[in-house]
Amino acid sequence: MSAVASMCVPTLGVALAAGVAVAQSNVAGWGGNNKGQINVPPGEYAMVTGGDLSSVGLRSNGTLIHWGDTNPPCALQNVPSGPFVAVACRSIHCIALRADGSIAFWGCPAGNQATVPSGVFTAIAAGRHADIGLRTDGTAVAWGGGSTPPRVYPGPFLAVAAGWQFMVGIRADTRELQLLENWTGNVLLTQVPSGRFVSVAAADQYACAIREDGTLVAWGSCWDTCDVPSGTFSQVAGGDYHFVALRTDGTLVAWGDNIAGQTNAPPGVYSSIGAGSSHSFAIRRCRPNCDGSTAAPLLNVNDFVCFMNLYAAGDPRANCDGSTTAPTLNVNDFVCFNNQFGAGCT
C-alpha cells in the first residue's frame, strides 16, 4: 500500500468501541494489543502498519517510529534514517522506501530479506519469508525466500503484494493479476481471478484485490475471508488471517479471524489503512470537529481551543489575551481575536 499523506487534526479524548486505542494522533488502531501494538504514539502520520506484535508509523515529516514488542534480539526499535515515503512490515521485520527510491531493512529476516536489491523503487511489500518492490521501469524485484540473487519479473507492474510464501502483482498493461511466486504448493492460490484490477493485498495463504469497478474479490486458502463484503472500495490491506478495506465513502470494514477483535473496525471517515498480524490501523480524514464531540452543535468554540492547543502551543501570538494561568490557550483567546480583528465587520 502506498503512503498517503495526511494533514488531519488529531481527535482527542474520543471514546471509541471496545478494543480501539485512542491516542493524540490522526490514527485509529484496533485488534490485538497484548504488547501495546495499537497504542499509537502522539504525532501526525502518513502511514501506519504492523508486524506480529509491534507496529511502525511513518510520520508526516518522513521519519519512522516503532512501538509494541520491538523484540530485543531483532532490534525493531532501531529504525533506519530517512526520509521515507512508505513502509511495510511482516512478522518481525520491516522494509521502508526512502524518498530517493532506495530500500532500507531492519529486524530479523526469515529468508535473506536483509540483503535488499539496489535500484530506484516506487513501491514495496513485505512477506513473511520474502519481500518485493517495484522499480521505476515497472519491473518487480523479489528477494529473500532463502535464495539469492533477487528474482526480477519484467512486467510492467502497477502493484505488488506479498503473503507468507507467495507473491502476486497487477500488470500495468492489462490490469490483470499475475501470481509471481508460490512456494506453498497451494493450488487454490493458482486460481487467480480474471478481470481488471487496481489494488491487491496478501495475507497468510490468500489474497484480496480491488477490481476497476471498486468491488472486491479474494482467493486462496482463505476460509471465511473469501466471503468479501459488498460495496465499492479504494484500499485493502491484509493481516495474517484478516483483511481490512476502505470504502469509497471513507468508512471501514474488516473481516476474517476476529480472535483479537481485528474485525471490529471503528466508525468514522478515513483516508488510508494498514494491517499487522492481528491488528489494524486507519488514518482519519481531515475534519473540523477537532475535539471529537458528538453532541450538537458538533462545531463550536471548543474546536477552536482544540486547534490552538494542538498547533499553536508555545506561540506567544496565539495567547491573545495574555493569560498566564493554565491553560493559556482557551476560549478567551477566541473572544480576544474577535474583538481585535472582527469588531465593526458586517
KETOR-765783 format. One record per residue: x, y, z of N, C-alpha, C in turn. Coordinates in steps of 0.1 Angstrom, whole numbers, plus 5000, padded with zeros to 4 digits. Example, Ala and Ser with C-alpha at 12.3 -4.5 7.8 and 13.67 -1.06 7.14 Angstrom:
BEGIN
513249435078512349555078513249675078
512849785071513749895071512950005079
This chain:
BEGIN
500849885000500050005000500950125000
500650224991501450344991501150435002
502050515006501850615016500850725012
499950765021499050875018499250975029
499751095025500051205034498751255040
498751295052497551345059497951475067
497051565066497151685074496051695084
495451575087494351575096494651615110
493651665117493751705131493551595140
494451565150494151455159492851475167
492251375169491051375177491351325191
491051415201491451395215490351345223
490551245232489551205242488351155237
488351085225487151025219486950885224
485850845230485650715235485150625223
485950545217485550455206485150325212
484850235203484350095207485450025214
485049925222485949845230487049785221
488249785225489349725217489949825208
489549955208490050055199490950155207
492150165203493050255210492850405205
492850495214492850635211494050705216
494750775207495950845211495950985205
496851075209496951205204497551205190
496851145181497451135167496251135158
496551125145495451115135495150975131
495550875140495350735137494450665147
493650575142492850485150493450345148
493650275159494150135159493150045167
493049925162492149825168492649685166
492249595174492649455174493549415185
494449325183495349275193496249385199
496349385213497049495219497849435231
498149315231498849255243500249305245
500849365235502149425236502149575233
500949635234500749775231500949815217
500649725208500949745194499949845187
498749875194497849975188497850105196
498750115206498950235213499850335206
499250405196500050485187500550605194
501850635193502450745200501950875194
501950985201501451115196502151155184
501451225175502051275163501151265151
501551325140500851315127501551215118
500751125113501251015105500751015091
501550975081501150955068500850805065
501350715073501150575071501450495084
500650395087500950315099500650165095
501550075099501349935096501949855108
501949725106502449645118502949505114
503649445123504149305122503349215131
504149125138503449025147502849095159
503749155167503349215180503849365181
504149425170504649555170504149635158
504349765158503849845147504849955144
504750015133505650115128504850225121
505150355124504450465118505450545110
504950595099505650695091505050825093
505850915100505351045104505251135091
504551235092504351325081505651395077
506651395086507951455082508851355076
508451235074509251135067510051045076
509951065089510650985099509850865103
510450765109509850645113509850625129
508850565134508850525149508250385150
508850305159508450165161507950155175
506850085178506350065191505749925193
505449885205504949755208506049665212
506049535209507149445212508149455202
509149535205510249565195511249455194
511049345202511849215201513349245202
513949265214515349305215516349225206
516149095204517149035195517049085181
515849135177515749195163515949345163
515949405174516249555175515249635166
513949595167513049665158512949815161
513349855173513249995177514350075170
515350015165516450085158516050115143
515150205142514650235128515750315120
515850285107516850355099516550505097
517550575092517350715089516650735076
515950835074515250865061515750985054
514851065048513351055049512750945041
511550895045510950785039509550825033
509050755024507750775018506750655019
507350545023506450425025507150325034
506350245041506950135050506050015049
506649895051505949775051506549675061
505749605068506249505078505549375077
506149275081505549135082506349065092
505648995101506348915111507249005120
508548985120509449055129510549125121
510149185109511049265101510149365094
510849475089510249585082511149625071
510549685060511349755050510649885048
511449985044510950115041511550175029
510750255022511150315009511550465012
512850495009513350625011512850715000
512950855002512550944992513350944980
514650884981515450874969515250744962
514250664966513950534959514650414964
515650434974516350314979515550254990
515850124994515150055003515950025016
515450035027516150005040515449895047
516149805053515649685061516049695075
515249645084515649625098514749515104
515249455115514549345121515249215119
514549105121515048975119514548915106
515448885096515048825084514648675086
513648625078513248485078513848415066
514348495057514848425045515648515036
516748575041517748655034517148795029
516048845036515548965032516449085035
517349065044518249175049519049235037
519349155027520149195016519249255005
518949385006517949444997518649474984
517949464973518449494960518749644958
519649674949519849814946518849864935
518949994933518050044923517050144929
516250204920515350314924513950244924
513250244935511950184936510850284939
509650244935508450334937507450274947
507550144950506650074959507249954965
506749904977507349794984506249714990
506549584993505649495000506449395008
506049365020506849275029506049145030
506749035028506148905031506848845043
506348725048507048665059508448615056
508548555044509848495041510548575029
509948655022510548735011509748865009
510448965004509949095001509949124986
509249224982509149264968509049414966
509549464955509449604952509249634938
508749754934508649794920509649894917
510449874906511349974902510650074893
511350184890510750294882510350244868
510950144863510650094850509449994850
508849974862507749884863508149734865
509349704865509749564868509649544883
509249414886509149374900510349294904
510949324916512149254921511749194935
511949064936511748994948513048944954
513148944967514348894974514048824987
514948744991514648665003514148524999
513448465008512948335005513948225004
515148255010516148155011517048144999
516748234989517548224977518148354973
519248354966519948474961520348434947
520548524937520248674939518748704938
518448834938517048874936516448824923
515148794924514348754912513748874905
513848894892513349004885512248954876
511049024877509948994868509649114859
509749094846509749214836508549304837
507349254839506249344840505849404826
505449534826505449624837504249604847
504549634860503549614870503049744876
501849744880501149854887501349844902
501149724907501249704922501649554924
502149534937502549404941502149384955
502049254959501749224973502449094977
502749074990503548954994502848895006
502548765006501948685017503048615024
502648505031503648425038504648365029
504148295019505148225010504648234995
504148354992503748374978503748524975
503748564962503748704958502848714945
502148824944501248854934501348994929
501149024916501249154911500049184902
499849314899498949364889499749424877
499549374865500249424854499649554850
500649654847500249784843499549794829
499949694821499449704807498049644805
497749534812496549474811495649484823
496149534834495549534847495049394852
495649294847495349154852496249114863
495749024872496548974882497548864877
498748864883499648764880500348704892
500248574894500948504905502348494902
503248564910504648574907505448454913
505148424926505848314932504848244942
504948114943504148034952504947914956
505547924968506347814974505447724983
504247764985503347684994502847554987
502847544974502247434967500747434968
500147554972498747564974498147594960
497347494955496747504942495747614942
495047644953494047754953494647884950
495847904953496548034950496648054935
496747944928496947954913495647994906
494547984913493248014907492948164908
493848234901493848384901492548434894
491848524900490648574893490948654881
490048654871490148724859489548864861
489848954852489349094852490449194852
490049314855490949434855490949484869
492149504875492349544889493149664891
493049724903493749844906494549834919
494249734927495049724940494949574945
495949534952495949394957496649394971
496249304979496849284992496949134995
497849095003498148955006498048925021
497648805025497648765039498448635040
497948545048498648415050498848345037
497848265033497848195021496648235012
496348355012495248405004495548555001
494748604991494948744987493548804984
493548934983492349014980492649124971
491849154961492149254951490949344949
491149464944490049554941490049564926
488849544920488549554906488449704902
488549724889488449864885487049934888
486049844890484749904894484649924909
485749894917485749914931485349794940
484849684933484449574941485649484945
485449394955486449314960486349164955
487449094954487448954952488648894960
488548774965489548714973489748564968
490948514970491148374965492348314974
492448184973493448114981492848034992
493647985001493147915012492648005023
491548075020491148185029489948155038
489448035038488348005047487248115046
486948185057485848285057486248415051
487548435048487948565043487748575028
487348465021486948475007485548535005
484848535016483448595016483648745018
483948815007484248965008483049045010
483149165016481949255017481549315004
480349355003479849424991480149564992
480049634981480249784980481449814971
481849944971483049984964484150034973
485350004969486450024978487650094971
488450164979489650224973490950164978
490950094990492150034995491849905002
492749815003492649695011493949655016
494049605028495249565035495049425042
496049345042495949215048496849195060
496249135071497049085082497448945080
497448865091497748725089496548645085
495348665092494148595089492948695088
493248815085492048905084492449015073
491449075068491549195059490849315064
491349425060490549555063490549635050
489449695047489249765035488649905037
489049995029488550135030487450155018
486250185022485250215012485450345006
484850364994485050494987484450604994
483550585004483050695012483850725024
484950645026485850665037485650585049
484550505049484250415061485050285060
485150215071485950095071485149965073
485649855068485149725070486249625071
486149535081487149435083486449295084
487149195080486549055081487648955082
487248835085488148725087488248685102
489348635107489548595120489348715130
488648695141488348805150488748775164
489748685166490148635179490648745188
491248855182491748965189491049095187
489849085181489049205178489449275165
490249205156490749275145489749305134
488549255135487449285126486549395131
486749435144485949535150486349675146
486249705133486649835128485849955134
486550065137485750175144485050255133
483950325138483250415129484150535126
483650615116484350735112484750735098
485450835093485850855079487350865079
487950785070489350775070489950785056
491250805055491950825042492850715038
493350635047494250525044494250425055
494750305052494650185062495950115062
496150035072497349945073496949825082
497749715081497349605090498649535095
498549485107499549395113499049255114
499749175121499249035121497849015126
497549075138496149065143495649205148
496149305141495649445144495649525132
494949635132494849725120494849875124
495149955114495150105116494450175105
493950295108493350375098493650525101
494050595091494350745093493050825090
492750905100491550985099491651095088
490551115081490451225072490451355079
490851465072490751595078489351635081
489051685093487751735097487851835107
486851935107486952045117486552005131
485951895133485551855147486751815155
487551905158488851885165488751815178
487751855186487651795200486851665200
486351615188485751485187484351485194
483751595196482451605202481351535194
480351475201479251405194477951475196
477851575205476651645208476551765199
475351805195475051915187475252045195
475852155189476452155176477852095176
478152015166479451945166480652055165
480452155158481452255156481152375165
482052405175481852505184483152565189
483152655199484352715203485452625208
484952505213485952415218486852365207
486352355195487252315184488352425181
488052545183489052655182490152635193
489652605205490652585216491452465213
490852355208491552235205492652255194
492252325183493252365173494452445179
494152535187495152625193496152545201
495652455210496452385218497252275211
496752225200497452125192498652185184
498352305178499252355168499952495171
499452555182499952695185500552705199
500552585206501052595220502552645220
502752745228504152795229504352915220
503452945211503553065202502853185210
503653285213503153395221502053475214
501953465200500953535193499553465195
499553335198498353265200497653305213
498453345223497853385236497453525235
496353545228495853685225495553765237
494953705248494553775260495653785270
496853735267498053745276497853675289
497053575290496853505303498153425306
498353405319499553325324499153205331
497853185334497453065341497052955331
497252825334496952715325495452685325
494952655313495652655300495652795295
496852835290496952975285496152995272
495952895264495152905252493752845255
492752935255491452905259490352985251
489152975256488053045249488253195249
488953255259489153395260490053445248
490853355243491653395232490753415219
489753325218488853335207488053475208
487653505220486953635222487953755219
489153735223490153845221490353865206
490553755199490753765184489553835177
488353795181487153855175487154005178
487454045190487454195193488554265187
489654205185490854275178490654285163
490154175157490154175142488754175136
487754145144486454135138485454245142
485954335151485054445155484754535143
483454565141483054655131482754585118
483154455117482854385104481354345103
480854355091479454315089479354215078
